[in-house]
Amino acid sequence: MKKIVIVGAGITGCTLANLLSDNNEVILIEKNNHIGGNCYDYTGDAGIVIHKYGPHIFHTNYDDVWRYLNKFTKFNGYVHKVKAVYNGELFDWPITLDTINKFYGQNLDEGQAKLLINLDLANRSDEDNFENIVISRVGNQLYEAFIKSYTTKQWGRDPKILSSNFAPRIEIRYDNDKRFFKDKHQGIPITGYTQMMQNMIDKENIKIVLGVTLEDDIDNDCADLTIITSPIDEFYNYSLGNLEYLSQDFYLQNKFEDDFEENIGAYNYAESKFDFIRITCMNRFGDYAKNKPYVYLKEHPLSKTPLIVSYPVQDKKNIELYNRYKELKTKDHLFAGRLATFQYINMDAAVKRAMDMAKEIKEKLC
Ligand SMILES: Cc1cc2nc3c(=O)[nH]c(=O)nc-3n(C[C@H](O)[C@H](O)[C@H](O)COP(=O)(O)OP(=O)(O)OC[C@H]3O[C@@H](n4cnc5c(N)ncnc54)[C@H](O)[C@@H]3O)c2cc1C
């Protein structure tokens, strides 16, 4: 039996611990006093589950990830729908045919809408930056209304100087599919993400140690392998400098009236007059939808004192720094998950990568 230390009990660490603990002893070290990482949730007032570090909706096209997670939880089939607020009116988000027609005051079909957007692409420069890539998809006017100020608020940077790496998530649809995510499998764990992960690590060979880091005096000597899912720059004592992340502040608001349209999970606030970017109605996420008060999670960008880091700033400077950290790696350590690989990854990708890594490790260790 080999001894494996895993640093960080988010969804990456818990998946690795679960998959590697059949024939190995696993010690899972977590600096917080709870497991779950960025996906941590808890039950708040009126039995409503709160996503402490931001709303998390599970969605995937990976059948193997879906099958694997369904061993530890049932998902409720929730399908997320979002509206963008502009000029006091509500528009489908991502942009759909209805968004285009409402915005331009038209009644176009798919082909006509494509022509209209194409006409709005004129006078665009060819520079490879966020602004140009997004305008080339949605046109100038929709970009100005829904994306420019939102992005500036979220990243604290002019979208012209943001890398096009930030653009893949911006979509335009020429049909009226109102689902925020189009993946085959979608939902939220019925008893929460934290409970799902607890079920993953409730195994004889896994020892979980909360409230500690690798430096603390714990029984981690002589490990055959150490897997790091915590920030790579922190692991190397910031010896080459700090990697930059953006983070938000999250505020809970209780209200007895539901301000949201039926079946809408979140409203995006693009305009610069709002100092927040998004409000999510947590009641929508479970079968406590009608419980009162309604609980809204409001996101303010650019936190200076974040509870947790959110989005890696994948600009040239930070990617170069991350690559230099990668060169320090030795064969005793493996790096996995969003913090150690300095990438935005969805939960399904985190689980998929952890499954692949566990398979490779098993082949090598056994
Ligand atoms: C605002 C926001 C919303 C999101 N919404 C979605 C969504 O709707 N759907 C989706 O699929 N994905 C979403 N994601 C992505 C999702 O959060 C990640 O895929 C997921 O958290 C990755 O898990 P992880 O285990 O790699 O990292 P983490 O969850 O960050 O886990 C890392 C763990 O390491 C611990 N740690 C850090 N340093 C140390 C240390 N020195 N010692 C010990 N432990 C340490 C941390 O406390 C944490 O528990 C969202 C992300 C953000 C930022």
The ligand as an SDF file (V2000), in Angstrom:
LIG
                    3D

 53 58  0  0  0  0  0  0  0  0999 V2000
  -17.6030   32.4880   -9.2170 C   0  0  0  0  0  0  0  0  0  0  0  0
  -17.4460   31.1160   -9.8260 C   0  0  0  0  0  0  0  0  0  0  0  0
  -18.5600   30.4120  -10.2640 C   0  0  0  0  0  0  0  0  0  0  0  0
  -18.4150   29.1540  -10.8540 C   0  0  0  0  0  0  0  0  0  0  0  0
  -19.5270   28.5230  -11.3150 N   0  0  0  0  0  0  0  0  0  0  0  0
  -19.3980   27.3110  -11.9000 C   0  0  0  0  0  0  0  0  0  0  0  0
  -20.5550   26.6390  -12.4460 C   0  0  0  0  0  0  0  0  0  0  0  0
  -21.6770   27.1500  -12.4260 O   0  0  0  0  0  0  0  0  0  0  0  0
  -20.3550   25.4120  -13.0150 N   0  0  0  0  0  0  0  0  0  0  0  0
  -19.1220   24.8100  -13.0930 C   0  0  0  0  0  0  0  0  0  0  0  0
  -19.0130   23.6940  -13.6150 O   0  0  0  0  0  0  0  0  0  0  0  0
  -18.0320   25.4280  -12.5750 N   0  0  0  0  0  0  0  0  0  0  0  0
  -18.1360   26.6520  -11.9910 C   0  0  0  0  0  0  0  0  0  0  0  0
  -17.0270   27.2740  -11.4690 N   0  0  0  0  0  0  0  0  0  0  0  0
  -15.7250   26.5540  -11.4890 C   0  0  0  0  0  0  0  0  0  0  0  0
  -15.5330   25.6640  -10.2360 C   0  0  0  0  0  0  0  0  0  0  0  0
  -15.5430   26.4680   -9.0880 O   0  0  0  0  0  0  0  0  0  0  0  0
  -14.2120   24.8970  -10.3800 C   0  0  0  0  0  0  0  0  0  0  0  0
  -14.3280   24.0080  -11.4590 O   0  0  0  0  0  0  0  0  0  0  0  0
  -13.8520   24.0540   -9.1520 C   0  0  0  0  0  0  0  0  0  0  0  0
  -13.8400   24.8060   -7.9880 O   0  0  0  0  0  0  0  0  0  0  0  0
  -12.4790   23.4020   -9.3340 C   0  0  0  0  0  0  0  0  0  0  0  0
  -12.1850   22.6650   -8.1800 O   0  0  0  0  0  0  0  0  0  0  0  0
  -10.7010   22.4960   -7.6340 P   0  0  0  0  0  0  0  0  0  0  0  0
  -10.7590   21.4090   -6.6310 O   0  0  0  0  0  0  0  0  0  0  0  0
   -9.7560   22.3700   -8.7570 O   0  0  0  0  0  0  0  0  0  0  0  0
  -10.3450   23.8890   -6.9300 O   0  0  0  0  0  0  0  0  0  0  0  0
  -10.9090   24.4950   -5.5580 P   0  0  0  0  0  0  0  0  0  0  0  0
  -12.3770   24.2780   -5.4650 O   0  0  0  0  0  0  0  0  0  0  0  0
  -10.4250   25.8930   -5.4730 O   0  0  0  0  0  0  0  0  0  0  0  0
  -10.2010   23.6050   -4.4300 O   0  0  0  0  0  0  0  0  0  0  0  0
   -8.8820   23.8480   -4.0050 C   0  0  0  0  0  0  0  0  0  0  0  0
   -8.8330   23.5620   -2.5070 C   0  0  0  0  0  0  0  0  0  0  0  0
   -7.4920   23.7470   -2.0520 O   0  0  0  0  0  0  0  0  0  0  0  0
   -7.5490   24.3580   -0.7710 C   0  0  0  0  0  0  0  0  0  0  0  0
   -6.2520   24.9910   -0.5060 N   0  0  0  0  0  0  0  0  0  0  0  0
   -5.7490   26.1250   -1.0540 C   0  0  0  0  0  0  0  0  0  0  0  0
   -4.4940   26.3520   -0.5600 N   0  0  0  0  0  0  0  0  0  0  0  0
   -4.2100   25.3310    0.2940 C   0  0  0  0  0  0  0  0  0  0  0  0
   -3.0920   25.0010    1.1020 C   0  0  0  0  0  0  0  0  0  0  0  0
   -1.9770   25.7480    1.1150 N   0  0  0  0  0  0  0  0  0  0  0  0
   -3.1450   23.8900    1.8540 N   0  0  0  0  0  0  0  0  0  0  0  0
   -4.2590   23.1010    1.8540 C   0  0  0  0  0  0  0  0  0  0  0  0
   -5.3650   23.3720    1.1200 N   0  0  0  0  0  0  0  0  0  0  0  0
   -5.3280   24.4600    0.3360 C   0  0  0  0  0  0  0  0  0  0  0  0
   -8.6830   25.3490   -0.9190 C   0  0  0  0  0  0  0  0  0  0  0  0
   -9.1550   25.7790    0.3460 O   0  0  0  0  0  0  0  0  0  0  0  0
   -9.7000   24.5240   -1.7010 C   0  0  0  0  0  0  0  0  0  0  0  0
  -10.5220   23.7910   -0.8350 O   0  0  0  0  0  0  0  0  0  0  0  0
  -17.1360   28.5520  -10.9470 C   0  0  0  0  0  0  0  0  0  0  0  0
  -16.0030   29.2620  -10.5060 C   0  0  0  0  0  0  0  0  0  0  0  0
  -16.1470   30.5330   -9.9820 C   0  0  0  0  0  0  0  0  0  0  0  0
  -14.9280   31.2910   -9.5730 C   0  0  0  0  0  0  0  0  0  0  0  0
  1  2  1  0
  2  3  1  0
  2 52  2  0
  3  4  2  0
  4  5  1  0
  4 50  1  0
  5  6  2  0
  6  7  1  0
  6 13  1  0
  7  8  2  0
  7  9  1  0
  9 10  1  0
 10 11  2  0
 10 12  1  0
 12 13  2  0
 13 14  1  0
 14 15  1  0
 14 50  1  0
 15 16  1  0
 16 17  1  0
 16 18  1  0
 18 19  1  0
 18 20  1  0
 20 21  1  0
 20 22  1  0
 22 23  1  0
 23 24  1  0
 24 25  2  0
 24 26  1  0
 24 27  1  0
 27 28  1  0
 28 29  2  0
 28 30  1  0
 28 31  1  0
 31 32  1  0
 32 33  1  0
 33 34  1  0
 33 48  1  0
 34 35  1  0
 35 36  1  0
 35 46  1  0
 36 37  1  0
 36 45  1  0
 37 38  2  0
 38 39  1  0
 39 40  1  0
 39 45  2  0
 40 41  1  0
 40 42  2  0
 42 43  1  0
 43 44  2  0
 44 45  1  0
 46 47  1  0
 46 48  1  0
 48 49  1  0
 50 51  2  0
 51 52  1  0
 52 53  1  0
M  END
$$$$
